[in-house]
Amino acid sequence: MKISKYLHSCLVFELDGYKLLFDPGKFTFAEGEVKPEMFADVNSIIITHIHPDHLDAENLKKIADLSGATIYTNTQVGESLQKADIAHTVWHDGVHQVGPFKLKAISVVHELILDNPLPQMTGFLINDKVLHPVDSMEDALLKYKGIELLIMVTMAPFANEVRISGFADKLQPKQILPVHDGYAKEFFIKQRYEAYTKHFDNQGIKFHNIYKVGDSISI
């Protein structure tokens, strides 16, 4: 399984020639480094919640028109997509099969954020190997302790590094793929990722120091 990063929380999972796109949001396209045309060959798209850094309706529609991909999401996002006349399929919690991907949809609680009601948010367990809790660090996720790979928020208005690393420390994944860094300058990301790398090295956890467009890992 190959996982490629396209700024912030936008990821492409690829397996057996099938491409699954997660959360192409506004931060991904903000500076023009990533364009909808780059996702013209994706097979399916997942939107986890309505926050604009995860959902950009205008560019999502362009990607869907270019690729013919099916969009999967939750009820709240679905209502927003319906208003934008974007075809989609609503998923509820449970196991769903998309191409070679076994996706366990999990209702997760977004971390508290200033003056913003918490959205409905869906996290995923992917092929029993990857935990993608999106913007959640709730204790209920600790039942996945020892997971192969954690998709981990690294910087956010709703959490600091002590909170973030503390959650991962308790979860003890074998590897970490960092996300949620699309609003930071490269020099700052590099500095903070060096700190994360040092912290997790001490625990025998591999922190993948990637942040540039198209950077990828394979597990």
C-alpha positions in Angstrom: 0.0 0.0 0.0 1.4 3.4 -1.1 0.3 6.6 0.6 1.1 9.9 -1.0 0.7 13.3 0.6 -0.6 16.4 -1.2 -0.4 19.1 1.5 -2.3 19.3 4.8 -4.6 16.3 5.2 -5.0 15.4 1.5 -3.8 11.8 0.9 -3.9 9.3 -1.9 -3.9 5.6 -1.0 -2.9 3.3 -3.8 -3.1 -0.5 -4.0 -3.2 -2.8 -7.0 -3.6 0.2 -9.3 -6.6 1.5 -7.4 -6.4 5.1 -6.0 -8.4 6.4 -3.0 -8.3 10.1 -2.3 -8.9 11.6 1.2 -9.9 15.2 2.0 -8.8 17.4 -0.8 -9.5 20.6 1.1 -8.9 24.3 0.6 -5.4 24.4 2.1 -4.3 21.8 -0.5 -5.2 24.1 -3.4 -4.6 27.5 -1.7 -1.2 28.3 -3.4 -1.7 26.5 -6.7 1.0 23.9 -6.0 -1.7 21.2 -6.2 -4.4 21.3 -8.9 -7.5 19.2 -9.4 -6.0 17.7 -12.6 -3.5 15.9 -10.5 -6.3 13.6 -9.2 -7.9 12.9 -12.6 -7.1 9.2 -12.2 -8.5 8.5 -8.7 -11.2 5.9 -8.3 -12.9 7.0 -5.1 -12.9 10.0 -2.8 -13.6 10.2 0.9 -14.5 13.4 2.8 -14.2 13.1 6.5 -16.0 16.3 7.7 -17.2 19.7 6.7 -14.3 21.9 7.8 -12.9 23.7 4.8 -9.3 22.4 5.2 -10.8 19.0 4.5 -13.6 19.9 2.1 -13.3 22.3 -0.9 -16.6 21.8 -2.8 -15.5 23.7 -5.9 -12.3 21.7 -6.5 -14.0 18.4 -5.3 -16.5 18.8 -8.1 -13.7 19.4 -10.6 -12.0 16.2 -9.4 -15.2 14.2 -9.6 -15.9 15.5 -13.1 -12.4 14.7 -14.3 -12.1 11.2 -12.7 -15.6 9.9 -12.5 -14.8 8.9 -8.9 -17.5 8.1 -6.4 -17.5 10.3 -3.3 -18.2 8.7 0.0 -18.9 10.7 3.1 -21.1 11.2 6.2 -24.6 12.7 6.5 -23.5 16.2 7.4 -21.0 16.5 4.6 -23.6 14.9 2.3 -26.1 17.7 3.0 -23.4 20.2 2.1 -22.6 18.4 -1.1 -26.2 18.1 -2.0 -26.6 21.9 -1.9 -23.6 22.1 -4.2 -25.1 19.6 -6.6 -22.3 17.1 -6.1 -23.2 13.4 -6.4 -22.1 11.3 -3.4 -22.9 8.2 -1.3 -23.5 8.5 2.4 -21.7 5.9 4.6 -22.6 5.0 8.2 -20.3 3.3 10.7 -19.2 -0.2 9.7 -17.1 -2.0 7.2 -17.1 -1.0 3.5 -15.2 -2.4 0.6 -13.9 -0.1 -2.1 -11.7 -1.8 -4.6 -8.9 -3.5 -2.7 -9.5 -1.3 0.4 -11.3 -2.6 3.4 -12.5 0.5 5.2 -14.0 0.5 8.7 -15.8 3.8 9.2 -15.7 5.1 12.8 -17.6 8.0 14.3 -14.9 10.1 16.0 -15.1 13.3 18.1 -13.3 16.4 16.7 -11.0 18.1 19.2 -12.5 21.2 20.7 -12.0 24.4 18.6 -12.6 28.0 19.4 -16.1 29.4 18.5 -16.8 26.5 16.2 -19.4 23.8 16.7 -18.0 20.3 16.5 -18.8 18.7 13.1 -19.9 15.1 12.4 -16.5 13.4 11.6 -15.7 10.0 10.3 -12.4 8.3 10.9 -11.2 5.1 9.3 -9.3 1.9 9.9 -7.8 1.0 6.5 -7.0 -2.7 5.7 -6.6 -3.3 9.4 -3.2 -1.6 9.1 -3.7 2.2 9.1 -5.6 4.3 11.6 -6.8 7.6 10.3 -8.6 9.4 13.2 -8.6 12.7 11.3 -8.8 15.5 13.9 -9.6 13.3 16.9 -7.4 12.2 19.7 -10.1 10.6 21.9 -9.3 7.8 24.3 -11.8 5.5 22.5 -9.2 5.1 19.7 -6.7 3.6 22.1 -8.3 0.2 21.4 -6.2 0.3 18.2 -3.0 0.3 20.3 0.0 -1.1 18.3 -1.5 -0.3 14.9 1.0 -0.4 12.0 0.5 3.2 10.9 -1.1 6.2 12.5 -2.1 9.2 10.4 -1.3 11.9 12.9 -2.2 15.6 13.2 1.0 17.5 13.9 -0.1 21.1 14.4 -3.5 22.6 14.8 -5.4 25.4 16.5 -7.1 22.7 18.6 -4.0 21.0 20.0 -0.4 21.5 21.0 2.5 19.1 20.5 2.3 17.8 24.1 -1.3 16.8 23.5 -0.6 15.4 20.1 2.5 13.4 21.0 0.9 12.2 24.2 -2.0 10.6 22.3 0.5 8.8 20.0 2.6 7.8 22.9 -0.4 6.0 24.4 -1.4 4.5 21.0 2.1 3.2 20.3 1.8 2.7 16.5 4.8 1.2 14.7 4.9 4.2 12.3 3.5 7.7 12.0 2.6 9.7 8.9 2.2 13.4 9.7 -0.6 15.5 8.4 -2.4 18.8 9.2 0.5 21.1 8.4 -0.7 23.0 5.4 -0.8 26.4 6.9 2.8 26.4 8.1 6.0 27.6 6.3 8.4 24.9 5.2 11.2 26.0 7.6 8.8 25.7 10.6 7.5 22.3 9.5 11.1 21.0 9.1 12.0 22.3 12.6 8.9 20.7 14.3 9.2 17.5 12.4 12.8 17.1 13.6 11.5 17.5 17.1 8.8 14.8 16.5 11.3 12.5 14.9 13.6 12.7 17.9 10.7 12.2 20.4 9.4 9.1 18.6 12.8 7.6 17.8 13.3 7.4 21.6 10.2 5.0 21.7 11.1 3.0 18.6 8.4 4.6 16.5 9.2 5.5 12.9 8.1 9.1 12.2 8.0 9.7 8.4 9.4 13.2 7.9 7.4 14.1 4.8 5.6 17.3 3.9 6.2 18.1 0.2 3.7 17.5 -2.6 3.7 13.9 -3.7 6.0 12.6 -1.0 5.0 9.0 -0.2 5.6 6.0 2.0 4.8 2.3 1.4 3.7 -0.1 4.0 
